[in-house]
Amino acid sequence: MEVCTPHTPKMDAEQTTSVCEPTSSQNDLENRKHISKYIKCIPENEKNNTKLNIKLNRSRMKTILLNGNMSTCVRVSNKKYFVINTCSFDSIAAMISMAYLDHNQYKKYIDSVSNDFLTFCKNIAKKGTTRQTYVSRLLLLKTIFSTDKGITEVKLIDAKCNVLHIITQLLKNTPSATERRICSNTKCMNAKDTMKFSPTIILKFSYDFENLERSLVDYTAPMFSECSVCHGILTSRRTLNKHLFIETDFFNNEEFALTDFPQTCKINNSR
């Protein structure tokens, strides 16, 4: 089985890359501009800071991606680029990078598949963020967003979107679920087993987040319907992948705690 994946441009030996660095005076100015009440000294934060740094090794790594709005221009092949509004891209990348460090099975899965975005996340988890990280982010975003040439020599890429767009465009060959459909009538054109890929899955959460496992069991249960071609019985079966991106558009309550999510789910003897 072969599925088309988004192609990330490769850099040849003559292609040069760099990230434009601000001067020290610019850094001082930016630091003064971005001071907020959230980074002022708070007793509780000072007391807990040491514990956090000791217990969470990944918090000491340079794994945080700077939003394009806060970072500087990126130079590729003697061309300058500004990438803005990278929140959606960065949030998914950060989540996958942390999962790579936390879960050995998911780490093995990412190591075994060929996907440019997952490789990008793996490199952040293993090496932290570097100058090359922002070049790689630019090259990935260029495959799914247009480049505005503008009136200057600096090209602009506006990556404003929701996380669904990032998932559907960059994780096409690593979907959240696959659905197989087959008709009972051997002479029907639908008798041949067909497969549909779902980058995300949509759950109605009839049982709330506490019973996520039950919702997933219902999602993967076989479905039977009338074939639109021959009126035979069309059987559909869904299989979950190693990662699940769940859309919550149908969840009525807009406020919930992380503790509402179960730590593990067992679906079809898989945990």
C-alpha positions, -999 to 999 in steps of 0.1 A, spaced: 0 0 0 14 34 -10 0 67 0 11 101 -14 29 122 11 36 160 11 70 165 -5 95 186 14 121 202 -9 156 189 -4 186 211 -2 215 203 -25 251 209 -18 250 244 -32 220 255 -12 230 277 17 209 283 48 211 306 77 190 324 102 193 362 104 205 371 139 194 403 157 220 426 172 226 427 209 209 461 212 179 447 193 178 418 218 178 442 247 150 462 232 129 431 225 135 417 260 122 450 275 92 449 252 81 414 262 84 417 300 50 407 314 35 400 348 37 363 341 75 363 344 78 385 375 90 368 407 62 349 423 69 330 456 51 298 444 70 297 411 104 303 428 96 275 453 86 250 426 111 259 399 139 237 412 116 207 415 103 211 380 139 213 365 150 183 384 120 160 376 114 170 340 146 165 320 129 175 288 121 209 303 158 217 304 162 209 266 159 236 239 127 220 226 106 251 224 99 265 189 97 302 187 67 315 169 75 330 135 62 363 148 89 364 175 118 349 155 140 365 128 142 359 91 154 327 76 178 327 46 177 298 21 197 299 -11 204 336 -7 167 344 -3 152 358 29 120 346 43 97 357 72 73 330 85 45 343 107 16 328 126 31 294 132 11 286 163 -8 256 149 23 241 134 44 247 165 18 232 189 15 200 170 53 197 166 58 203 204 31 177 213 46 150 190 82 158 202 72 153 239 53 121 230 85 108 213 104 113 245 77 100 269 64 69 251 88 42 239 62 25 217 54 58 199 91 65 196 95 31 178 66 40 155 80 74 145 114 57 139 98 32 116 78 55 93 88 78 66 72 112 71 90 146 69 69 162 97 74 133 121 112 134 113 112 171 120 95 164 154 119 136 162 149 159 155 136 184 179 132 157 206 167 144 201 187 176 193 166 205 205 159 235 184 188 248 163 192 272 133 185 242 110 152 236 128 138 269 116 150 263 81 133 229 81 101 245 94 102 269 65 107 242 40 78 222 54 54 252 55 64 261 19 47 229 8 13 238 21 13 276 21 18 302 -6 48 326 -6 41 363 -8 69 380 -28 58 415 -17 76 446 -28 109 439 -10 135 411 -14 121 394 18 95 368 11 66 362 35 48 330 44 17 334 65 10 300 82 -22 311 99 -46 281 101 -61 257 126 -43 225 137 -66 204 115 -50 219 84 -15 210 97 -25 174 105 -44 167 73 -16 182 51 15 169 68 4 136 82 -14 121 52 5 88 53 3 84 91 -35 88 97 -53 85 130 -75 57 116 -81 37 84 -115 25 72 -119 -6 51 -152 -11 31 -163 -41 11 -197 -52 -4 -211 -87 2 -220 -90 -35 -190 -105 -52 -201 -91 -86 -204 -55 -73 -178 -29 -80 -176 -23 -42 -167 -60 -37 -131 -50 -39 -117 -41 -5 -112 -3 -5 -94 17 21 -100 53 34 -75 72 55 -86 96 82 -60 121 95 -83 128 124 -113 111 140 -145 128 150 -162 116 182 -195 129 195 -184 122 231 -218 109 241 -202 96 273 -179 126 281 -141 124 282 -141 101 312 -154 74 290 -132 81 260 -124 43 258 -161 35 253 -164 62 226 -134 47 207 -149 12 210 -181 25 194 -160 42 167 -142 10 158 -173 -12 158 -182 -28 124 -209 -8 105 -233 -23 81 -253 -3 54 -269 -8 21 -246 -6 -9 -256 23 -31 -245 3 -62 -261 -31 -59 -282 -28 -27 -261 -55 -11 -246 -53 24 -217 -29 27 -194 -36 57 -171 -9 71 -144 -15 97 -122 11 113 -87 5 127 -69 30 149 -33 40 143 -5 46 168 -15 82 173 -50 97 175 -59 133 167 -95 137 179 -118 165 168 -139 178 196 -163 200 176 -193 180 189 -184 183 226 -210 206 242 -191 216 273 -164 241 265 -146 238 298 -129 206 310 -98 196 330 -69 175 318 -77 151 346 -110 143 328 -89 124 302 -82 88 310 -45 79 311 -49 47 291 -75 32 268 -78 -4 257 -93 -9 223 -95 -44 207 -69 -58 231 -45 -29 223 -36 -3 250 
